[in-house]
């Protein structure tokens, strides 16, 4: 491979990897409980966010969407 082509390929690969390589982001898990057929069901949703407050805001929006669908989720917390 010619040096120019190798340099271009390396630049493209690095540029493609940059949006996903957010080292400051953390993984958070938020849980909620629903009742299906009279039985409690606990579900978890994972978020990759800069901080816990951002993850909780997305989770609250997710729960609001469930409520709009006529479901009644119970927030069990995020960590």
C-alpha positions in Angstrom: 0.0 0.0 0.0 1.3 3.4 -0.9 2.1 5.8 2.0 -0.6 8.3 0.9 -3.3 5.6 0.8 -2.2 4.2 4.1 -2.4 7.7 5.7 -5.8 8.3 4.2 -7.1 5.0 5.4 -5.7 5.6 8.9 -7.4 9.1 9.0 -10.7 7.6 7.9 -10.5 4.9 10.6 -9.6 7.3 13.3 -12.4 9.7 12.3 -14.9 6.8 12.3 -13.9 5.8 15.8 -14.0 9.2 17.4 -17.7 9.6 17.9 -17.9 6.3 19.8 -14.8 6.9 21.8 -16.1 9.2 24.5 -13.9 8.4 27.4 -15.7 10.7 29.9 -19.0 8.8 29.5 -20.1 6.3 32.1 -22.5 3.4 32.1 -25.7 3.7 34.2 -28.4 1.2 34.8 -32.0 2.3 35.6 -34.7 -0.1 36.8 -38.4 0.0 36.7 -41.3 -2.3 37.7 -44.4 -3.1 35.7 -47.2 -5.6 36.3 -47.9 -8.1 33.5 -50.7 -10.5 34.0 -50.8 -9.5 37.7 -47.2 -10.4 38.2 -44.4 -7.8 38.9 -41.8 -7.6 36.2 -38.5 -5.7 36.8 -36.8 -4.3 33.8 -33.5 -2.5 33.4 -32.4 0.1 30.8 -28.7 1.0 30.3 -27.5 4.4 29.3 -24.0 5.7 28.4 -23.9 9.3 29.6 -21.5 11.9 31.0 -23.2 11.9 34.4 -26.0 10.3 36.4 -28.3 13.3 36.0 -28.2 13.0 32.2 -29.0 9.3 32.4 -31.9 9.9 34.9 -33.3 12.6 32.6 -33.4 10.1 29.7 -34.9 7.5 31.9 -37.6 9.9 33.1 -38.5 10.6 29.4 -38.6 6.9 28.8 -41.0 6.3 31.7 -43.1 9.2 30.5 -43.4 7.5 27.1 -44.5 4.3 28.8 -47.1 6.2 30.8 -48.4 7.8 27.6 -48.9 4.2 26.3 -51.2 3.5 29.3 -48.6 1.6 31.3 -47.8 2.3 35.0 -44.1 1.9 35.5 -42.6 2.3 39.0 -39.2 4.0 39.1 -36.8 1.8 41.1 -33.7 4.0 40.7 -30.5 4.5 38.7 -26.9 3.7 39.5 
